[in-house]
Each structure stands twice: as C-alpha cells, then as structure tokens.
Amino acid sequence: MIHIRPHEQAGIAGKPGSQFTGDAFPYLTMPATDGVTINSVDFTPGARTHWHTHERGQIILVVAGRGLIQSEGGPIEVLRQGDTVWIPGGERHWHGAAPDSFLIHTAISLGVTDWSNPVADEDYHGPVRSEETAS
C-alpha cells in the first residue's frame, strides 16, 4: 500500500501550458505508480489539453465547472460536475473547459501518455453533441 498525504504530493506537474492550450494548472496527485498516474487539473475558460492517447486508458472525474471532451472522429460532448468518463487505451482525444466556464477534473491515466498536436480552434468550437441525443 502507498498512502500519499497532501503535504507529500508532487505539486504542479511540469510547466503549465506544455501540453495545453490556454491556462491549465495540472497538479500531480500521485506520480506514476505501477503504471497509474493521477492528476487534478484546473482549466480556465477555453483551456484544453492537446490531442493525446493513453496506453491502457484514462478515467476522467469531473469535480466542478463545465467542460468539453472529444474522441477523434466523434462528436464534442459536454462535461458537467459529477460526470465520469472512460477513454479506452489508444483512443485519441482531448478535454478541457467550455469557452465560458472553468473546469476542474481528476484524471487517472493508465500506462504511458502519448501527447500530440494542439486542438485547432475550429475543432474546439465545432458542433457540440446535444444532451437530448446523448445516450
């Protein structure tokens, strides 16, 4: 068992903006342990990750605010407080705050993360899947 107390956490992970567009502040809650990394990320309005994949998948737990998430080739979906999202291993995706809201989420990443290019503004501002049609 590994028990990580708040004062033992690693703090800000890397340089804010290194894998993000806009102001996002990743906080490394648990460094890679047996291939699992846990980050809490605060996104300002419009901030988002670059496109990326996770070797064995990722779990997103939305703590506060409203955000957007999209898998490559799929619709942009709205994230709301209390949502949980599973992204399978190897699925290229991005996530971040809505244009008019902050977002705080906890990301549990399994295996190696492979970062890619930034999400283009025209893709970020693309059509959002209506919640009425979401399954």
Residue frames relative to the residue before (quaternion, step in Angstrom):
aa qw qx qy qz dx dy dz
M 1.0000 0.0000 0.0000 0.0000 0.00 0.00 0.00
I 0.1218 -0.7417 0.6539 0.0864 3.52 -1.17 0.73
H 0.0990 -0.7825 0.6144 0.0184 3.57 -0.75 1.09
I 0.0837 -0.8132 0.5759 0.0087 3.60 -0.46 1.19
R 0.2197 -0.7829 0.5732 0.1012 3.54 -0.55 1.19
P 0.6895 -0.5145 0.2995 0.4125 3.62 -1.10 0.60
H 0.6955 0.4730 -0.2960 0.4528 3.61 0.87 -0.85
E 0.6591 0.4942 -0.3057 0.4774 3.62 1.26 -0.21
Q 0.4955 0.6693 -0.4326 0.3454 3.60 1.24 -0.16
A 0.6037 -0.6542 0.3572 0.2828 3.51 -1.15 0.75
G 0.4606 -0.6915 0.4582 0.3158 3.61 1.15 -0.24
I 0.8058 -0.2452 0.1868 0.5057 3.55 -1.24 -0.43
A 0.2888 -0.7654 0.5593 0.1343 3.55 -0.87 1.07
G 0.8429 -0.0198 -0.0029 0.5378 3.56 -0.47 1.14
K 0.6675 -0.4847 0.3917 0.4075 3.51 -1.35 -0.16
P 0.4586 -0.6567 0.5027 0.3252 3.63 -0.71 0.92
G 0.7690 0.3339 -0.2581 0.4801 3.56 -0.88 0.94
S 0.5235 0.6700 -0.4118 0.3278 3.60 1.18 -0.29
Q 0.7843 0.1462 -0.0892 0.5963 3.62 1.14 -0.57
F 0.6394 0.5064 -0.2867 0.5026 3.50 1.33 0.44
T 0.2859 -0.6648 0.6508 0.2297 3.51 -1.38 0.36
G 0.7728 0.2442 -0.2126 0.5459 3.59 -0.76 0.99
D 0.6467 -0.5241 0.3923 0.3915 3.55 -1.32 -0.16
A 0.1324 0.7519 -0.6289 0.1471 3.53 -0.55 1.27
F 0.1708 -0.8061 0.5646 0.0472 3.54 -0.96 0.90
P 0.1232 -0.8174 0.5611 0.0428 3.58 -0.11 1.30
Y 0.1303 -0.7722 0.6203 0.0447 3.54 -0.98 0.93
L 0.3122 -0.7739 0.5267 0.1617 3.56 -0.51 1.21
T 0.2176 -0.8053 0.5450 0.0845 3.56 -0.26 1.33
M 0.7877 -0.0312 0.0410 0.6139 3.57 1.01 -0.88
P 0.3581 -0.7336 0.5301 0.2295 3.60 -0.56 1.10
A 0.7316 -0.4308 0.2843 0.4454 3.57 -1.24 0.43
T 0.0779 0.7617 -0.6308 0.1263 3.53 -0.71 1.23
D 0.8220 -0.1034 0.0193 0.5596 3.59 -0.49 1.17
G 0.7195 -0.4708 0.2471 0.4468 3.58 1.01 0.85
V 0.6315 0.4863 -0.3404 0.4988 3.60 1.26 0.24
T 0.0343 -0.7739 0.6323 -0.0045 3.59 -0.92 0.99
I 0.1207 -0.7861 0.6035 0.0575 3.58 -1.00 0.85
N 0.0118 -0.7841 0.6193 -0.0391 3.54 -0.85 1.10
S 0.2032 -0.6860 0.6744 0.1825 3.51 -1.28 0.55
V 0.0652 -0.8150 0.5758 0.0058 3.59 -0.80 0.97
D 0.1881 -0.7413 0.6371 0.0963 3.55 -0.97 0.99
F 0.1019 -0.7906 0.6035 0.0205 3.59 -0.71 1.12
T 0.3297 -0.6952 0.5969 0.2274 3.58 -1.01 0.79
P 0.7001 -0.4573 0.3033 0.4570 3.64 -1.15 0.36
G 0.8216 0.2236 -0.2007 0.4845 3.56 -0.92 1.03
A 0.5584 0.6043 -0.3998 0.4039 3.61 1.20 -0.25
R 0.0572 0.8020 -0.5894 0.0787 3.57 -1.05 0.76
T 0.5713 -0.5674 0.4628 0.3708 3.52 -1.32 0.32
H 0.5085 -0.5385 0.5388 0.4014 3.51 -1.36 0.02
W 0.6445 -0.4474 0.4135 0.4620 3.58 -1.29 0.08
H 0.1509 0.7948 -0.5781 0.1063 3.59 -1.00 0.74
T 0.2274 -0.7303 0.6220 0.1676 3.54 -1.38 0.19
H 0.2427 -0.7241 0.6220 0.1732 3.53 -1.34 0.31
E 0.5918 -0.6265 0.3854 0.3298 3.52 -0.88 0.99
R 0.8275 0.1214 -0.0382 0.5468 3.59 0.82 -0.98
G 0.7310 -0.4297 0.2286 0.4783 3.58 1.21 0.38
Q 0.2023 -0.7571 0.6098 0.1185 3.52 -1.40 0.11
I 0.1955 -0.7336 0.6403 0.1168 3.53 -1.21 0.71
I 0.1320 -0.7704 0.6217 0.0514 3.56 -0.90 1.02
L 0.0881 -0.7664 0.6359 0.0216 3.58 -0.88 1.04
V 0.2460 -0.7921 0.5430 0.1310 3.59 -0.43 1.20
V 0.2419 -0.8064 0.5323 0.0888 3.55 -0.59 1.24
A 0.8001 -0.1153 0.1248 0.5753 3.60 0.90 -0.90
G 0.7533 0.3990 -0.2947 0.4319 3.54 -1.27 0.46
R 0.4149 -0.6641 0.5558 0.2792 3.52 -1.33 -0.41
G 0.0123 -0.8248 0.5641 -0.0374 3.54 -0.92 0.91
L 0.3802 -0.6771 0.5788 0.2490 3.48 -1.41 -0.21
I 0.0234 -0.7730 0.6339 0.0108 3.55 -1.22 0.60
Q 0.0293 0.7970 -0.6023 0.0347 3.56 -1.07 0.70
S 0.2464 -0.7007 0.6494 0.1630 3.52 -1.14 0.81
E 0.6182 -0.5725 0.3828 0.3788 3.56 -1.04 0.76
G 0.8139 0.2183 -0.1969 0.5012 3.55 -0.85 1.05
G 0.6794 0.4644 -0.2879 0.4897 3.59 1.25 -0.16
P 0.6505 -0.5170 0.3794 0.4069 3.56 -1.31 0.07
I 0.4966 -0.5771 0.5351 0.3660 3.56 -1.29 0.31
E 0.1232 -0.7992 0.5867 0.0432 3.57 -0.88 0.96
V 0.4707 -0.6693 0.5058 0.2732 3.56 -1.16 0.69
L 0.2053 -0.7410 0.6293 0.1130 3.55 -1.11 0.85
R 0.0395 -0.7935 0.6072 -0.0007 3.56 -0.97 0.90
Q 0.6917 -0.4626 0.3567 0.4246 3.54 -1.26 0.48
G 0.7807 0.3060 -0.2522 0.4829 3.57 -0.90 0.99
D 0.5447 0.6208 -0.4040 0.3933 3.62 1.21 -0.30
T 0.1256 -0.7316 0.6639 0.0910 3.52 -1.28 0.61
V 0.0744 -0.7984 0.5975 0.0077 3.57 -0.88 0.97
W 0.1773 -0.7455 0.6340 0.1043 3.56 -1.07 0.86
I 0.0826 -0.7630 0.6405 0.0277 3.57 -0.84 1.03
P 0.3869 -0.7508 0.4814 0.2343 3.63 -0.50 1.13
G 0.6647 -0.4978 0.3868 0.4008 3.54 -1.27 0.44
G 0.8304 0.2388 -0.1907 0.4659 3.55 -1.04 0.87
E 0.5516 0.6106 -0.4061 0.3974 3.62 1.23 -0.13
R 0.3368 -0.7561 0.5326 0.1764 3.57 -0.59 1.21
H 0.1457 0.8005 -0.5549 0.1736 3.56 -0.73 1.10
W 0.1454 -0.7364 0.6435 0.1499 3.52 -1.42 0.00
H 0.0234 -0.7828 0.6212 0.0276 3.58 -1.28 0.32
G 0.2144 0.7732 -0.5786 0.1464 3.52 -1.20 0.55
A 0.7350 -0.4129 0.3109 0.4389 3.54 -1.34 -0.22
A 0.5331 -0.5658 0.5180 0.3569 3.54 -1.30 0.44
P 0.6625 -0.5307 0.3375 0.4068 3.62 -1.15 0.41
D 0.7883 0.3064 -0.1388 0.5152 3.60 1.14 -0.64
S 0.7277 0.3762 -0.2342 0.5235 3.61 1.17 0.41
F 0.4497 -0.6127 0.5606 0.3288 3.54 -1.24 0.40
L 0.1179 -0.7630 0.6258 0.1108 3.58 -1.30 0.15
I 0.0484 -0.7479 0.6605 0.0453 3.54 -1.08 0.78
H 0.1054 0.7947 -0.5935 0.0717 3.56 -0.81 0.98
T 0.3307 -0.6684 0.6197 0.2447 3.50 -1.36 0.36
A 0.1256 -0.7916 0.5970 0.0343 3.55 -0.86 1.04
I 0.1207 -0.7640 0.6326 0.0400 3.54 -0.81 1.10
S 0.0803 -0.8294 0.5524 -0.0194 3.55 -0.34 1.30
L 0.2136 -0.7940 0.5642 0.0748 3.54 -0.89 1.06
G 0.8120 0.1251 -0.1356 0.5538 3.55 -0.57 1.16
V 0.7533 -0.3889 0.2978 0.4388 3.52 -1.36 -0.24
T 0.2756 -0.7244 0.6080 0.1720 3.57 -1.11 0.78
D 0.1610 -0.7760 0.6061 0.0667 3.55 -0.90 1.00
W 0.2003 -0.8082 0.5481 0.0784 3.58 -0.37 1.29
S 0.1621 -0.7861 0.5941 0.0530 3.55 -1.09 0.81
N 0.8004 -0.3106 0.2284 0.4590 3.56 -1.20 -0.57
P 0.6181 -0.5337 0.4135 0.4027 3.59 -1.26 0.35
V 0.5031 -0.5989 0.5261 0.3337 3.55 -1.30 0.45
A 0.4200 -0.7154 0.5013 0.2463 3.58 -0.71 1.08
D 0.6137 -0.5705 0.4000 0.3714 3.58 -1.10 0.70
E 0.6665 0.5032 -0.3226 0.4456 3.61 0.92 -0.82
D 0.6359 0.4927 -0.3347 0.4909 3.62 1.13 -0.51
Y 0.6439 0.5286 -0.3161 0.4539 3.59 0.97 -0.87
H 0.7492 0.3704 -0.1984 0.5120 3.59 1.01 -0.81
G 0.3639 0.7497 -0.4756 0.2815 3.59 1.24 0.39
P 0.7260 -0.4268 0.2929 0.4528 3.60 -1.28 0.06
V 0.2886 -0.7439 0.5848 0.1462 3.55 -1.05 0.91
R 0.5014 -0.6504 0.4847 0.3010 3.56 -0.97 0.91
S 0.4475 -0.6930 0.5038 0.2562 3.55 -0.82 1.04
E 0.5004 -0.6586 0.4732 0.3032 3.57 -0.98 0.85
E 0.5970 0.5694 -0.3700 0.4271 3.61 1.14 -0.49
T 0.7341 0.3994 -0.2367 0.4955 3.60 1.10 -0.63
A 0.4944 0.6595 -0.4351 0.3623 3.59 1.27 -0.12
S 0.3330 -0.7469 0.5397 0.1998 3.54 -1.02 0.78
